[in-house]
Amino acid sequence: MNTAKKRPLVAILSGAGISTDSGIPDYRGPDGLWRRDPEAEKLVTYSYYMSDPEIRRRSWRMRRDGPALHARPNVAHEAVVHLERSGVPVRVITQNVDGLHQLAGMPERKVLELHGSARAVQCTRCKVRSGMEAALERVAAGDPDPACEACGGILKSATVMFGEGLDPVVLGEAVAVTKACEVFIAVGTSLQVHPAASLAGLAADHGARLVIVNAEPTPYDDRADELVREPIGTALPALLERIAAG
């Protein structure tokens, strides 16, 4: 008879804070770009982007010059991979669009990108997807607002802009994972952006142990079984090592 103990499903909801050590700024944090420069928010707002060519040109320059495509995974991303490779069932639900969980080694099928990916572009007309690097090569070659090569439609990053809804399939999978998990870790997220934030409460409602790793208070702190305020780069690896050890 097999007496091996079943490992608990661990769901990890990651926000911008997990990637700041990789050089990607937290846009919504106390010192975030949206607070310092509210005009910058227009660059990722669907209505402005679709109606204003100058907004699109500025958005392409932001993509070209931004840190996301050049960033590398940090110890927190690597700690998640170590947990998954230890045999613990892990699913990542991320609010980030940087793709660093996958670059660190998490299998694509185990990462749910709620807000899409900055590593791809999508045509707003025919929905064809292609790589961001190829689009940026066109920008570097002198095309300030590259159009879809298939149909001539407006291209945008394959991210969910302000004013767009989340992919219902991805969100549905995230809800299913949240309901099924036994441990739910919210790391580097303010838990203020919905519907992603509500997953923390949903996990607690379904009996999961809720752990919040974040420097600032969140609206779900009173529901957490464990609160961690220490820096993510040291706190998350220690927490995940503890889980891996059972």
matplotlib code that plots the C-alpha trace (Angstrom):
import matplotlib.pyplot as plt

x = [0.0, 1.3, 1.5, 3.2, 1.7, -0.1, 1.6, -0.7, -1.5, 0.2, -1.2, 1.1, -0.4, 2.5, 2.4, 4.9, 6.8, 8.3, 10.0, 11.4, 14.7, 14.9, 14.9, 11.2, 9.5, 6.3, 4.0, 1.3, 3.3, 3.9, 6.6, 5.2, 5.2, 1.4, 1.6, 4.6, 3.4, -0.4, 0.0, 2.0, -1.1, -2.6, 0.1, -1.5, -5.2, -7.0, -9.2, -6.3, -4.1, -6.6, -7.6, -4.3, -1.4, 1.0, 0.0, 0.9, 4.2, 5.1, 3.9, 6.3, 9.2, 8.3, 8.3, 11.6, 13.3, 11.7, 13.4, 10.9, 12.4, 15.9, 15.1, 16.3, 14.6, 15.7, 15.9, 12.2, 11.3, 13.9, 12.5, 9.1, 10.8, 12.7, 9.4, 7.8, 10.8, 10.8, 7.5, 5.1, 2.2, 2.5, 0.4, 1.4, -1.3, 0.6, -0.5, 2.8, 3.4, 7.2, 7.4, 10.0, 8.4, 8.7, 12.3, 13.2, 12.0, 8.3, 6.5, 4.2, 1.2, 1.7, 1.7, -1.6, -0.9, -4.0, -2.8, -1.2, 2.4, 4.6, 6.7, 4.2, 2.1, -1.4, -3.4, -6.5, -8.3, -7.4, -6.0, -2.9, -0.1, 3.6, 6.8, 7.5, 11.1, 10.2, 7.9, 10.6, 13.0, 10.6, 10.5, 14.3, 14.3, 12.2, 8.6, 7.3, 3.8, 4.1, 0.9, -0.1, 1.7, -1.3, -4.1, -2.8, -4.6, -3.3, -0.8, -0.6, 1.3, -0.5, -1.3, -4.5, -4.7, -6.8, -10.3, -9.9, -11.4, -9.4, -9.4, -12.3, -10.6, -7.5, -9.5, -11.7, -8.6, -7.3, -10.5, -10.5, -6.9, -7.7, -10.7, -8.7, -5.4, -4.6, -2.0, -2.5, 0.5, 0.0, 3.5, 4.4, 0.8, -1.2, -4.3, -6.2, -6.6, -9.7, -10.6, -7.1, -7.2, -10.4, -8.7, -7.1, -10.5, -11.8, -8.9, -9.6, -13.3, -12.5, -10.3, -6.8, -4.1, -3.6, -0.1, 0.6, 4.2, 4.1, 5.9, 2.7, -0.6, -3.3, -7.1, -6.9, -4.4, -7.1, -7.9, -4.3, -3.0, 0.5, 1.7, 5.3, 6.7, 10.4, 11.9, 10.6, 14.1, 14.8, 11.3, 9.8, 12.7, 12.6, 8.8, 8.9, 11.8, 9.6, 6.7, 9.0, 10.2, 6.6]
y = [0.0, 3.5, 5.5, 8.5, 11.7, 13.8, 17.2, 20.2, 22.3, 25.7, 28.7, 31.7, 35.0, 37.3, 41.1, 43.7, 43.5, 40.1, 41.7, 44.9, 43.1, 42.4, 46.1, 46.4, 49.2, 48.8, 51.1, 51.3, 51.4, 54.5, 55.7, 54.1, 55.6, 56.1, 58.3, 60.3, 60.8, 60.3, 61.1, 57.9, 55.9, 57.0, 54.9, 51.8, 52.9, 51.2, 54.1, 56.6, 54.1, 53.3, 56.8, 58.7, 57.9, 60.0, 57.9, 54.8, 56.2, 57.1, 53.6, 51.9, 54.1, 53.1, 49.4, 49.8, 51.7, 49.9, 47.3, 44.5, 42.7, 42.9, 41.8, 38.5, 36.4, 37.0, 34.7, 35.0, 33.7, 31.0, 30.0, 29.3, 27.0, 25.2, 24.5, 23.1, 20.9, 19.6, 17.7, 20.1, 20.9, 24.6, 27.0, 30.6, 33.2, 36.4, 40.0, 40.7, 40.8, 40.3, 36.6, 36.1, 33.1, 31.2, 32.5, 31.2, 27.7, 27.4, 25.4, 27.6, 25.4, 26.2, 30.0, 31.9, 35.4, 37.4, 40.6, 39.0, 39.2, 42.0, 39.6, 39.4, 41.7, 41.3, 42.9, 44.6, 43.8, 40.2, 39.1, 37.6, 37.3, 37.6, 38.3, 41.7, 41.7, 41.6, 44.5, 46.5, 45.8, 47.5, 50.5, 50.6, 50.6, 53.7, 52.7, 54.6, 52.9, 49.5, 48.1, 44.4, 42.8, 40.5, 43.0, 46.5, 46.8, 48.5, 46.5, 46.5, 44.5, 41.3, 42.8, 43.8, 47.6, 49.8, 49.6, 46.0, 43.0, 40.0, 36.8, 34.9, 31.5, 32.5, 34.1, 30.9, 28.7, 31.1, 30.8, 27.0, 26.8, 29.2, 27.1, 23.9, 25.0, 24.3, 27.1, 30.5, 32.9, 36.5, 38.0, 41.5, 42.6, 45.3, 43.2, 46.3, 45.5, 43.4, 40.8, 39.5, 40.8, 39.0, 35.6, 36.0, 36.2, 33.4, 31.1, 31.8, 31.2, 27.7, 26.8, 27.5, 28.8, 32.4, 33.9, 37.5, 38.6, 42.3, 45.3, 47.4, 46.5, 45.0, 44.9, 41.2, 41.3, 40.5, 37.3, 36.1, 33.2, 34.6, 38.1, 38.6, 42.2, 41.3, 41.8, 39.4, 38.3, 36.8, 36.1, 34.1, 31.6, 30.9, 30.5, 28.2, 26.1, 25.6, 24.4, 22.1, 20.5, 19.8]
z = [0.0, -0.9, 2.3, 0.7, 2.0, -0.6, -1.2, -0.9, -4.0, -3.6, -5.5, -5.7, -6.7, -7.7, -8.2, -9.2, -6.0, -6.9, -10.0, -8.5, -7.7, -11.4, -12.1, -13.1, -11.2, -9.3, -11.3, -8.7, -5.5, -3.3, -5.6, -8.7, -12.2, -12.3, -9.1, -10.3, -13.8, -14.3, -18.0, -18.4, -17.6, -21.0, -22.7, -21.4, -21.6, -24.5, -25.5, -25.7, -27.4, -30.1, -30.8, -30.7, -32.9, -30.8, -27.7, -29.7, -30.8, -27.2, -26.1, -28.6, -27.4, -23.8, -24.8, -26.6, -23.8, -20.8, -18.6, -19.0, -22.0, -20.7, -17.1, -15.7, -13.0, -9.4, -6.4, -5.7, -9.1, -8.8, -5.3, -6.9, -9.5, -6.7, -4.9, -8.1, -8.8, -5.2, -6.1, -4.5, -6.9, -7.7, -9.9, -10.4, -11.0, -11.9, -12.4, -14.0, -17.8, -17.7, -18.3, -15.6, -13.9, -17.2, -17.8, -14.4, -15.4, -14.5, -17.1, -19.3, -18.4, -14.7, -15.1, -15.6, -16.8, -15.7, -17.5, -20.5, -21.7, -22.7, -24.7, -27.5, -29.6, -30.9, -33.7, -32.4, -35.7, -36.8, -33.4, -34.9, -32.3, -32.9, -30.9, -29.3, -30.4, -34.1, -33.6, -31.8, -34.6, -36.9, -34.5, -34.4, -38.2, -38.3, -38.1, -35.0, -35.0, -36.7, -38.1, -38.3, -41.3, -41.9, -42.1, -41.4, -38.1, -35.0, -33.0, -29.2, -26.7, -25.7, -22.3, -20.7, -20.9, -18.7, -20.2, -21.3, -19.6, -18.5, -20.6, -19.2, -19.8, -17.9, -15.1, -14.9, -14.6, -11.8, -9.9, -10.2, -8.9, -6.1, -4.9, -5.1, -3.4, 0.2, 0.5, -1.2, -1.2, -2.3, -2.9, -3.9, -4.6, -2.9, -3.4, -4.6, -8.3, -9.0, -9.9, -9.1, -5.5, -4.7, -5.2, -1.8, -0.1, -2.3, -1.2, 2.4, 1.9, 0.6, 3.5, 2.1, 4.4, 3.3, 3.4, 2.4, 1.6, 1.0, 2.4, 2.7, 4.3, 2.1, 2.4, 3.1, 6.0, 8.6, 6.7, 6.5, 8.5, 8.1, 7.3, 6.1, 5.8, 5.2, 1.8, -0.8, -1.9, 1.4, 2.8, -0.1, -0.5, 3.2, 3.2, 0.2, 1.6, 4.7, 2.5, 0.5, 3.7, 4.7]

ax = plt.figure().add_subplot(projection="3d")
ax.plot(x, y, z, "-o")
ax.set_aspect("equal")
plt.show()
